[in-house]
């Protein structure tokens, strides 16, 4: 379920029309992280959680989100450079 929340957050990040990357990161990260915490909280109602459950989910979710955002940003920069080079050289 946490993986599904992460994938949905990344899809939301890539589809937001906001120009500022940091704004897109925050708009996506905060609600998705809260949703992951909520899921862990509801799971705790059924079965006991480890003492570090919230810290663990924060570390794992944040780390994966940062890695995916960095990769997406690098790909976006490379595509922008490629498009500029194509236009510069007269290619369509």
Backbone torsions as a table, in degrees:
resi	resn	phi	psi	omega
1	UNK	NA	-38.8	179.0
2	UNK	-64.5	-38.8	177.6
3	UNK	-62.7	-40.4	177.0
4	UNK	-62.4	-41.5	176.6
5	UNK	-62.3	-42.7	179.5
6	UNK	-64.6	-42.4	179.2
7	UNK	-66.0	-42.1	178.3
8	UNK	-63.5	-38.8	178.1
9	UNK	-64.2	-42.7	179.7
10	UNK	-66.8	-40.2	176.5
11	UNK	-61.7	-41.4	177.2
12	UNK	-63.1	-42.9	179.1
13	UNK	-58.4	-45.7	-176.0
14	UNK	-73.6	-18.4	-177.9
15	UNK	-101.3	-4.8	179.8
16	UNK	-71.0	139.6	-178.6
17	UNK	-83.8	-0.6	-177.5
18	UNK	-62.9	136.5	-178.4
19	UNK	-78.7	-38.2	-178.0
20	UNK	-75.5	121.9	-177.3
21	UNK	-62.4	-43.2	-179.0
22	UNK	-61.1	-38.4	177.4
23	UNK	-63.9	-42.9	177.6
24	UNK	-64.2	-40.3	178.1
25	UNK	-59.4	-48.0	-175.5
26	UNK	-69.8	-40.3	179.0
27	UNK	-61.3	-34.1	-178.7
28	UNK	-85.7	-44.3	-172.2
29	UNK	-68.1	-47.9	-172.9
30	UNK	-60.4	-54.0	179.6
31	UNK	-64.3	-36.4	-179.1
32	UNK	-69.7	-36.5	176.9
33	UNK	-67.3	-40.4	176.7
34	UNK	-63.8	-37.5	176.9
35	UNK	-64.8	-40.3	177.3
36	UNK	-64.5	-42.3	176.4
37	UNK	-62.4	-40.3	177.8
38	UNK	-62.3	-42.3	178.0
39	UNK	-61.5	-44.1	178.7
40	UNK	-63.0	-40.2	178.6
41	UNK	-62.1	-44.0	178.3
42	UNK	-68.0	-33.5	175.5
43	UNK	-64.3	-34.8	178.9
44	UNK	-66.6	-19.9	176.4
45	UNK	-73.1	-27.3	-178.3
46	UNK	-90.8	-39.0	-175.7
47	UNK	-143.5	153.1	-178.7
48	UNK	-67.4	142.5	178.7
49	UNK	-99.8	157.2	172.3
50	UNK	-67.4	155.2	-180.0
51	UNK	-61.1	-28.1	-176.4
52	UNK	-103.4	21.3	-174.8
53	UNK	-59.3	-46.1	-178.1
54	UNK	-69.6	-38.7	177.6
55	UNK	-65.2	-42.4	180.0
56	UNK	-62.5	-44.7	-179.3
57	UNK	-67.8	-35.3	178.5
58	UNK	-64.8	-45.8	-179.3
59	UNK	-63.3	-48.7	-177.4
60	UNK	-66.5	-45.9	-177.6
61	UNK	-66.7	-45.3	-179.1
62	UNK	-64.8	-44.1	179.9
63	UNK	-60.6	-47.4	179.5
64	UNK	-64.7	-41.2	179.9
65	UNK	-62.7	-43.4	179.9
66	UNK	-64.0	-44.5	-179.8
67	UNK	-60.9	-46.4	180.0
68	UNK	-64.4	-39.6	178.9
69	UNK	-67.0	-39.1	177.7
70	UNK	-64.4	-44.5	178.6
71	UNK	-61.5	-44.9	179.4
72	UNK	-63.7	-38.9	179.0
73	UNK	-65.7	-42.5	178.8
74	UNK	-63.6	-43.3	177.7
75	UNK	-62.0	-41.5	178.3
76	UNK	-62.7	-40.3	178.5
77	UNK	-66.1	-42.8	178.9
78	UNK	-63.3	-41.4	178.2
79	UNK	-65.1	-39.1	179.0
80	UNK	-64.5	-42.7	177.1
81	UNK	-63.0	-41.3	179.3
82	UNK	-62.0	-44.4	179.5
83	UNK	-64.4	-38.4	178.6
84	UNK	-67.4	-39.6	177.8
85	UNK	-66.4	-38.9	178.4
86	UNK	-62.8	-43.1	179.4
87	UNK	-68.8	-35.5	-178.5
88	UNK	-66.4	-38.2	-175.7
89	UNK	-88.7	-2.5	177.8
90	UNK	87.3	11.3	177.6
91	UNK	-86.9	154.0	178.4
92	UNK	-109.3	NA	NA
